[in-house]
Amino acid sequence: MHSSPRDFRSVAARPARAGALEAGALLLALATAAPIVALALIALGGDTNPAVDSGIAHLVQTVLPRYALTTFALALVVLTTALLVGVSSAWLVAAYEFPGRGWLAWALVLPLAMPAFVMAYAYTDFFDTSGPFQGWLRGVTGWRIGEYWFPDIRSIPGAGLFLGLALYPYVYLLARAAFAERSPSLAEAARSLGLGRRALWWRVAWPVARPAVVAGCALVLMETLADFGVVTYFAVDTFTAGIYRAWQGLGDRTGAARLALVLLVLVGGLIWIERRQRGRMQFFSRAHRVAPRERLAGGAALRATAVCLAPILLGFALPAALLIRAWLGEGGQLDARLAGWLANTATLALLGAAATLPAALLAAYAARLGPGRSTRAAIAMANSGYALPGIVLGVGLLVVVGAIDRGLGQTLFGRALLGGTVFAVVYSYLVRFFAVAFQGLDSGLKRISPAMDQSARSLGRTPIGVLRDVHWPLLRRSVATAGLLVMIDCLKELPATLVLRPFDFDTLAVIAYQFASDERLAQAAAPSLLIVALGLAPVLLLTRSTLRP
């Protein structure tokens, strides 16, 4: 058997191209990790407020135990809610036919368009002691305040429930895509071995979907740890609230940066523990035909419809109705600046998705090719940006952008290049939501058997050729899902936009938060409803590709 020089050149070129991919992924990951490095430099520096002791020993003795316990309790409530709602609804929609399944499949994504802090304001305004519901209850029963028990909305369970209802679509979208791609031949083989419905789910369907569910849970956890609006409004002492209090209330940037780094270490530790316990278990399932759905009838069909309908009502329909009620209660007036806020929000969301998706795809594919430790570490650091509180991330980016402007802009152009520009905001979206796109694309790639890569490479395909000809057709649904998640997150993003946006460049989320924090819910209702309406656009555009049977 003879090999031509061309064959040897082709074999030698493939590792070089793979190395170029890994180098590109390393540069992208380092760019997204730059604000974290800036925070580390601040944390290692001297105390910015000498009147405040922000040493690690002092933090451990005073606030760290309380922040850790409260954060753990909140994350537990949120993850429990998101898992129960997301996995159960995803399995029902993917595996069964029941009344309303067609529209419920896409309607289950709607709560993702509802900002959690807006949901918290709407429910609190309605169910609080001074709200309409308890006022009606006292009028009907004759009770007075203090003579009856009512659940405390402003509590850890309340905050966890609202965050869980707003974030469960992360789990639902990824789990639904994985369940829909289950192999019918595996199910048929399991049934032939005598496995019942419950055993079939645990031993066949769940192992294949588990990486996607874990990816969704990681996104939910990081979003919970980075939440700012709900925890500050409810006065829940999480790490985020403590970081914000140290940064804004005490003027202690060093203490806030140190708390942020502790939070990052905790998140990284949780992810590492999960991956270690998962071990080397990998499951590949790429069906050549769609698995048939079982038709439910009678009580089982009604229960399935109710299970899927409940989170839509609680996480979308009811808070939207409460916002409409509040808006109409003040005459239903529209601010003349609303069109400008809407255009700014849509522009930033599109630019954020356009910047984030290619970077995440490159990094996910480089990770699949088996990169070195430095690349894995850089990608892990880039993913951890999602756990940073937005206000701290915004200030970290200000440090990076300011350094670039002082070093390059002033030298070459005599003016600032990045500070106070749309580019700075889009850069923050790339850092903040890199993990959203990466987790979805990485879980999609992991469901593709490595044997397909090996076969394509043996036929002379380069790594880029494998990605283009083999992976891309199978990844379109994952790419669409990741794009949907990034766009909706960009629509709702608040703290980093608040810090980095250009002068007089407000978004709907910024305006809604400013109104709501001043207890002007009627004025906040219109921009909040527009956030929801704008978030519906990517849902409707991508439903066909992401939630098809």
HELIX and SHEET records of a PDB file:
HELIX    1   1 PRO A    5  LEU A   44  1                                  40    
HELIX    2   2 ILE A   56  GLN A   61  1                                   6    
HELIX    3   3 LEU A   64  ALA A   95  1                                  32    
HELIX    4   4 ARG A  101  ALA A  107  1                                   7    
HELIX    5   5 LEU A  110  ALA A  113  5                                   4    
HELIX    6   6 ALA A  116  PHE A  127  1                                  12    
HELIX    7   7 PRO A  132  THR A  141  1                                  10    
HELIX    8   8 ILE A  156  ALA A  180  1                                  25    
HELIX    9   9 PRO A  184  SER A  192  1                                   9    
HELIX   10  10 ARG A  197  LEU A  200  1                                   4    
HELIX   11  11 TRP A  201  ALA A  205  3                                   5    
HELIX   12  12 TRP A  206  ALA A  226  1                                  21    
HELIX   13  13 GLY A  229  PHE A  234  1                                   6    
HELIX   14  14 PHE A  239  TYR A  244  1                                   6    
HELIX   15  15 ARG A  245  GLY A  249  3                                   5    
HELIX   16  16 ARG A  253  ARG A  278  1                                  26    
HELIX   17  17 GLY A  298  ILE A  312  1                                  15    
HELIX   18  18 LEU A  313  ALA A  317  3                                   5    
HELIX   19  19 LEU A  318  GLY A  329  1                                  12    
HELIX   20  20 LEU A  338  ARG A  368  1                                  31    
HELIX   21  21 ARG A  373  ASN A  383  1                                  11    
HELIX   22  22 SER A  384  ALA A  387  5                                   4    
HELIX   23  23 GLY A  390  ILE A  404  1                                  15    
HELIX   24  24 ASP A  405  GLY A  409  3                                   5    
HELIX   25  25 GLN A  410  LEU A  412  1                                   3    
HELIX   26  26 VAL A  422  LYS A  446  1                                  25    
HELIX   27  27 PRO A  450  SER A  458  1                                   9    
HELIX   28  28 PRO A  463  VAL A  466  1                                   4    
HELIX   29  29 LEU A  467  HIS A  471  3                                   5    
HELIX   30  30 TRP A  472  LYS A  492  1                                  21    
HELIX   31  31 PRO A  495  LEU A  500  1                                   6    
HELIX   32  32 LEU A  508  SER A  517  1                                  10    
HELIX   33  33 LEU A  521  THR A  546  1                                  26    
SHEET    1   A 2 TYR A  96  GLU A  97  0                                        
SHEET    2   A 2 GLU A 294  ARG A 295  1                                        
END                                                                             
